[in-house]
Amino acid sequence: MTKRTLITSSILSSLALVVVINAFIMPNMIMAAQNAEPLAACGPRSQLPGDVSTNVDLNARCFELRMYTADTERDGVGAFKGGIDDLHQRFREEEVALFEKHGAEIIGVWQDLEKPNTLVWMLAYRDLAHRAQVWEGFGADPAWEALRLKYNVPLQRPQVFMMSATDYSNLK
């Protein structure tokens, strides 16, 4: 082999690796992405640290607000295909039902009107341990993998907000 062939072969191997990472590994990491630093607790006041528990209801659940934005620049790259309408179809078709199957309560799913490529949804759990149980079951469910492959919408890193209801909130 010539030096030029080796360099070309090396570049092609590197590009193939990038495609594999972007097409198969990153979607799983992005979909599973949570807060950068794990929370110590979420939910009832008794499970929270003092600096955040003062205004939380004694029996508050753990709420998670998630915002997914379709990445239009990666649509059609590698195995990615689709946009916000496909993401909504994935939720409509089975994703919501899968989370409910594994114990989450889906409070609602919304279309962000100011950011048309963004889906917003809220889940509720008994506490942080219950959340971990739900996500573990969801992630291991073969129906999720099939659904993700069917609607392999490229997403930006999700925005995730963990919350506990205040003692004066109507929704606990």
C-alpha positions as CSV (number, residue, x, y, z in Angstrom):
1,M,0.0,0.0,0.0
2,T,1.1,3.5,-0.7
3,K,1.3,6.2,1.9
4,R,-1.6,8.0,0.1
5,T,-3.8,4.8,0.2
6,L,-3.1,4.4,3.9
7,I,-4.0,8.0,4.7
8,T,-7.2,7.7,2.6
9,S,-8.1,4.5,4.3
10,S,-7.5,6.0,7.7
11,I,-9.7,9.0,6.9
12,L,-12.5,6.8,5.6
13,S,-12.2,4.7,8.8
14,S,-12.5,7.8,10.9
15,L,-15.5,9.0,9.0
16,A,-17.2,5.6,9.3
17,L,-16.6,5.8,13.1
18,V,-18.1,9.3,13.2
19,V,-21.2,8.1,11.3
20,V,-21.6,5.1,13.6
21,I,-21.3,7.2,16.7
22,N,-23.8,9.8,15.4
23,A,-26.2,7.3,14.0
24,F,-26.3,4.7,16.8
25,I,-24.5,5.7,20.0
26,M,-25.4,9.4,20.4
27,P,-29.2,9.0,20.0
28,N,-29.2,6.5,22.9
29,M,-27.0,8.8,25.0
30,I,-29.1,11.8,24.1
31,M,-32.4,10.1,24.8
32,A,-31.0,8.8,28.1
33,A,-29.4,12.1,29.0
34,Q,-30.5,13.5,32.3
35,N,-29.2,16.3,34.5
36,A,-25.4,16.7,34.5
37,E,-25.3,16.1,38.2
38,P,-27.7,13.5,39.7
39,L,-30.2,14.9,42.2
40,A,-30.1,13.7,45.7
41,A,-33.9,13.6,45.9
42,C,-37.1,14.7,44.2
43,G,-40.6,14.4,45.4
44,P,-41.9,14.6,49.0
45,R,-40.5,17.2,51.4
46,S,-39.0,14.6,53.7
47,Q,-36.7,13.3,50.9
48,L,-35.3,16.8,50.0
49,P,-32.4,18.7,51.3
50,G,-33.2,21.6,53.6
51,D,-32.3,24.3,51.1
52,V,-35.1,23.3,48.7
53,S,-37.7,21.6,50.9
54,T,-39.1,24.6,52.7
55,N,-41.9,25.3,50.2
56,V,-42.5,21.8,49.0
57,D,-45.6,19.8,50.0
58,L,-45.2,17.0,52.4
59,N,-46.6,14.5,49.8
60,A,-45.3,16.1,46.6
61,R,-44.5,13.9,43.7
62,C,-41.4,14.2,41.6
63,F,-42.2,16.1,38.3
64,E,-39.9,16.1,35.3
65,L,-40.4,18.6,32.5
66,R,-38.5,17.5,29.3
67,M,-38.0,19.5,26.1
68,Y,-37.0,17.8,22.9
69,T,-35.9,19.8,19.9
70,A,-35.6,18.2,16.5
71,D,-32.2,18.8,15.0
72,T,-33.0,19.8,11.4
73,E,-29.3,20.0,10.5
74,R,-28.9,16.3,11.1
75,D,-32.1,15.1,9.4
76,G,-31.0,12.7,6.7
77,V,-27.5,12.2,8.1
78,G,-26.6,8.6,8.8
79,A,-29.6,6.7,10.1
80,F,-31.4,9.9,11.2
81,K,-34.7,10.7,9.5
82,G,-37.5,13.0,10.4
83,G,-38.5,16.1,12.2
84,I,-40.9,17.4,14.8
85,D,-43.9,15.7,13.1
86,D,-42.2,12.4,13.3
87,L,-41.3,12.9,16.9
88,H,-44.9,13.7,17.7
89,Q,-46.0,10.6,15.8
90,R,-43.5,8.5,17.9
91,F,-45.1,9.9,21.1
92,R,-48.6,9.5,19.7
93,E,-48.0,6.0,18.5
94,E,-46.4,4.4,21.5
95,E,-43.8,6.4,23.5
96,V,-46.4,7.8,26.0
97,A,-47.9,4.4,26.4
98,L,-44.5,2.8,27.1
99,F,-43.8,5.3,29.9
100,E,-47.2,4.6,31.4
101,K,-46.6,0.9,31.1
102,H,-43.5,1.3,33.2
103,G,-45.2,3.4,35.9
104,A,-44.9,7.1,34.9
105,E,-47.9,9.4,34.8
106,I,-47.8,11.6,31.8
107,I,-49.2,15.0,32.8
108,G,-49.2,16.3,29.3
109,V,-47.4,16.7,26.0
110,W,-47.3,20.0,24.2
111,Q,-46.1,21.7,21.0
112,D,-43.9,24.7,21.8
113,L,-45.5,27.5,19.8
114,E,-42.5,29.8,19.9
115,K,-40.1,27.0,18.9
116,P,-41.9,24.9,16.3
117,N,-39.3,22.1,16.4
118,T,-39.7,21.5,20.1
119,L,-41.9,19.0,21.9
120,V,-42.5,19.6,25.6
121,W,-43.8,17.0,28.0
122,M,-44.1,16.4,31.7
123,L,-44.0,13.2,33.7
124,A,-44.8,12.5,37.3
125,Y,-43.3,9.9,39.7
126,R,-43.7,9.0,43.3
127,D,-40.1,10.0,44.0
128,L,-36.6,9.9,42.5
129,A,-36.3,6.1,43.1
130,H,-39.5,5.6,41.2
131,R,-38.2,7.7,38.4
132,A,-35.1,5.6,38.1
133,Q,-37.3,2.4,38.1
134,V,-39.5,3.9,35.3
135,W,-36.5,4.9,33.1
136,E,-34.7,1.6,33.6
137,G,-37.8,-0.4,32.5
138,F,-38.5,2.0,29.6
139,G,-34.8,1.7,28.4
140,A,-34.8,-2.1,28.6
141,D,-38.2,-2.5,26.8
142,P,-37.7,-4.0,23.3
143,A,-40.7,-2.0,22.1
144,W,-38.7,1.3,22.8
145,E,-35.8,0.1,20.7
146,A,-38.1,-0.8,17.8
147,L,-40.0,2.6,18.1
148,R,-36.7,4.6,18.3
149,L,-35.5,2.9,15.2
150,K,-38.8,3.4,13.4
151,Y,-38.8,7.2,14.3
152,N,-35.0,7.9,14.5
153,V,-35.5,11.7,14.8
154,P,-32.3,13.6,15.4
155,L,-32.6,15.5,18.6
156,Q,-30.5,18.2,20.3
157,R,-29.6,17.5,23.9
158,P,-32.9,17.6,25.9
159,Q,-33.6,20.3,28.4
160,V,-34.7,18.6,31.7
161,F,-36.2,20.2,34.7
162,M,-36.8,18.3,37.9
163,M,-39.4,19.7,40.3
164,S,-41.4,19.0,43.4
165,A,-44.8,20.6,43.9
166,T,-45.1,23.5,46.4
167,D,-47.4,23.2,49.4
168,Y,-49.8,25.7,47.8
169,S,-49.8,24.1,44.3
170,N,-53.1,22.6,43.0
171,L,-51.1,19.9,41.2
172,K,-49.2,17.7,43.6
